[in-house]
Amino acid sequence: METNYLSSPTEESPALSGNAQSSKAVGSLLYLATVSRPDIAFAVGQLCRRVESPTQSDWKAVKRVIRYLAGSVCQKLRFSSEGNIKLTGFVDADWAGDHADRKSTSGDVFQIGHSTIAWSSKKQSVVAMSSTEAEYIAASEACRELQWRRQLLADMEVPQDGPTKIYENNQGCIKVAQ
C-alpha cells in the first residue's frame, strides 16, 4: 500500500467502476493471508473494509499487494524439526487505527517452537478509550484463542506443561493483566 494510504479517509478518490474484479482480487488476497501469507494480513484486512465501494486508490493498493506477493514469492513458512513443542503467543494492537470510527485493530501470532501455526488481524468491535484498553482487548481475544489451541493440542496428545506465555508490549496492559 502507499505510505499513509488510509491516513486521511475524507480525501476523495474517484469511485471504481465495475468493482467485481476488485472484489475477486481482495477475496483471493484474503484467502492467501489466511492460509499462507500472514505478512499481508493487515493490509488485506484494511482492503476488506472498503470492498463494498472501492475507489481508484483502493485498486492501486490491491495491485501494490499483488506486486509485493510477486516480488516475495520465495518467502514461506518454515516448520522446524526440533523437539521444542512449547506453545507461545504474541499480541499487539493499534489504538484508534480506523480514523472513521476510531476502532482499533488486534493482531496475534501463535507459534510452536519457532514455527508459526496461527495468526489473525481483525478490527475490534468496541472503541477503546486508551492504548492500554486496546491492548487489553487484543490480549483477552488472544487468550480466548489460546485456550482453544491448548485444548486442540491436548486432543492431539501434545499437552502443554504449565502456563503458556503471551508476549505483550504495552506496560499498562501488562500491569492490568497481573
C-alpha angles and dihedrals in degrees: 000000000000117000108274089003094162099029095107112031092175091065107106122234122179114267116254112246114225101010096192092101091049092049092050092048093050090047091052091048090050090054091051092047091051099043109032117348113063089164091076097042096102096046092047091048089056091049091050090060090062101039095106095064109012123186133207088265090055091051090050088053091050090052091048092055089048090051089049090053092048090051094048100042092130093061114105143162112264123207115201121221093213118121097248106118097165114137115227132179134205122194136183140161138191118227118240090340094161103073093196098061101007093236119148130231121233124207133184140174127196124200137185106209103325095327121102112230102170142008140172141185118190142155116258117243095225135049111252117218094209141015088253091056092047090051092046091053089049091048093049091051089049091050090053089053090045093057090053092048093049090052091048091051090049090051088052089052093250099119120187117230114221127343122331116242118235114191116218126175102202111094093201091054091048091052092048091048093051 
